[in-house]
């Protein structure tokens, strides 16, 4: 099957988007890329186009689509959210299904059992892959955008993640105000942390937890 070069870029964008939205649960789940392309090729290959350019062979396009590493059965992470730079307020250990919560002003952790669903694990993993988490430095320092954007004390995040043979641990202090402009890597890292925290907040066990008695100044 052949398609005009005119649609080459649009086609790659469409297929890459489809692949990035796929969900994996273990290493045995494989994606038949050729079947996916044939299913979603749609009218692109059927549009008659008058062009003198040489056509593109679909197998050539398949070779250009990046391989997505599936979520491994050993996928796990430990997430820590430390406001004010004191003690972690939230710690989620996905391997042991343990959530620890220490509201500001308290001295002891409240420990809850929290097992994430397959869908929740997929969401977190795909977000990590999307932003290139496994390529972030162990200590991430962002562009602070000038003194007017500093928000101290900030919130320190620590995220350790394992997927198959891949692993990374990133520590990052977010000290910029949300209304300030940040570089893309900072925005994406914040989105990953917010994704994890939002998933925690959606669980019913959060409803009965006490609110903090103190706040960062």
N, C-alpha and C positions, 0 to 999 in steps of 0.2 A: 504494500500500500504506500502511496506517495502523497505528500502534501506540499503546497507551494511554500517557498521560503518566507513569503510575506507573513505567514501565520506561525512561523517558527518560535519566535519569542513568546507570543501569546500562548501558544501551546505548552511551552515549558513552564510558564508561570502557572497555568491551570493545573497541570499534572503535579507540579511541586506542591501546590496548595492541597491537592487531594491527598498526597502522600503524607504531608505534615499533619493532617487531621485524622489519620488512621490511629486506631487504638490497638495496642499489643498487650497481652497478659503474660506471655512467656516466650522463650526463645524458639519454641516449636511453631509459633504463629508466623507464617510467612506470607508475604504479599505477592500475588501474581501480577507483576507490573504490566505485562503485555495484555492480560485480560482486562485490567483496569483501564488501560489506554483505549482498547477497543470498545469498552463499555461507554466511556465518557468522551470519546472522540467526537461524537455527534455530527453536527452539520459542518464542522470545520473541514473535514475531508471530502464532504459532498458538495461544497460550494464551488461552482465552476469559476475559475479565475483565469483570465487571459494574461499570461505572463511569459516572458521569454527566459525567466530565470530557471535554473536547473532545480528540479524537485528534491525534496528531502525524504530519505527512507526512514520509516518509523524506527527501525532497529538502531539507526544512528542516534535518534533522539533518546531512546531508552538508555543508551550508554552514557548519556549526559546527565541523567537524573541521579542525584546523590542518594546513596544507600542510607536508610534510616536504621540505626541500631535499635532493635526492639527492647522493650523493658524486660530485663532478666528476672528470673524467678527469685534471685537473691537481692533484688532492688530494695534498698533501705536508706533511711536518712535520720539524722538527729538535728532538730531545729531549735535554736535558742534565740529568744528575744529579750534583750536586756535594756530597759529604759533607764536613763540617768547614769548609766555606767556603773551600777552597783551590783545587784544580784539578778540573774535571769528571772523575768516575770513568767515566761512561758518556756517550757522544754517539752518537745514532742519526740519520742523515740518510736519510730514506726516499726522497728524490728520487734521490740518487746511490747508494743501496744500500750505504752505508758505516757500519760500526759501529766506533767507537774506544773502547778500554778502557785506562784507566790506573789500575791498582790503587794504593791508598794505600801510600806508601813508595817508589814507583817514580818515574822521571823521564821515561819515554818511553811513548808510546801504542802499544798493540798494535792494528793495523788489520785488520779482517776484512770480507769481502764478505757482506752480509746483505740479501737481497731478501725483503720481506714478501709473503705471499700475498694474494690478493684478499680472502679471508675475514678475515685479520688486519687489513688496512686497513679493511675494513668495521666490524670490532669497535671499532677505535680511533675511527673517525669517528663512529659511532653513539653511543659513550660521550661524545664531545666535544659532540655535539648535545644529548644527554640532559641534560647538566649546564649547557648554555648557555655553553660555553667562549668563543665569539666575543663574548660580552657581558662577560667578566671584564675588570677593569682591567689595564693593562700591568704594574703593580706591585701584587700582591695582598698585603694585610696582614690577618691574621686576628685574631680575638679570642683572646688568649693564655690566658685562663682563670685568671689569677692566677699568682704566682711559683712555687707548688708544681707547676705543670704545665709549666714551662719545661724544655727539654732542649737546653742549649747546649754546644758549638756544634751547630746544627741542620744539616739538609740543604737546600740551595738547588736548586730546580728551575727550569728555563727551557724553555718550550715555545712554539715558533713554528709556526703552522699556517695553511695556505692551502687554501681550497676554492672554486673558481670565483672570484668577485669578493670573497668573504669572506676576511679575514685577521686574525690577532691574535697577539700575543706576550705571554706572561704569565711574569713572574718572581715566584717565591714561596719564602720561607724557612720551612720547616716546623720549628718549634722547640718544638712541644708533644708531650708524651708520648702514646703511643697509648691509654693507659688513661684519659686525661682527656677530658672532654666538649668537643666542638668544635661550632661552628655548622655548619649544613647545607652552605653553600658550601665551607667548608674540607674537610669530609668528602668531598664530591663531587669536588673538585679532587684530593684525595689518591687517590681511587679511579681517576681518569683516569691519573695518573702510575703507579700500581701496575699498571693494565691494560697500559700500554706496557712497563713493566719485566718483567712476568710473561711477555709475549709474547717479549721478548728472551731471557729465561731458558729458554724452551722449545726454543730452537734448539740443535742438537747442537754447533755451534761453540763454545758456551759451556763445554762440558765440559772442554776442554783448556786453558782460560785459567787463569793462576796466581791463587792467592788473595792478598789484600792482606797486606803485611808489617807494616802499621800499622793502627791503628783510631782513631776519634774518642774523645777523653777527655771 
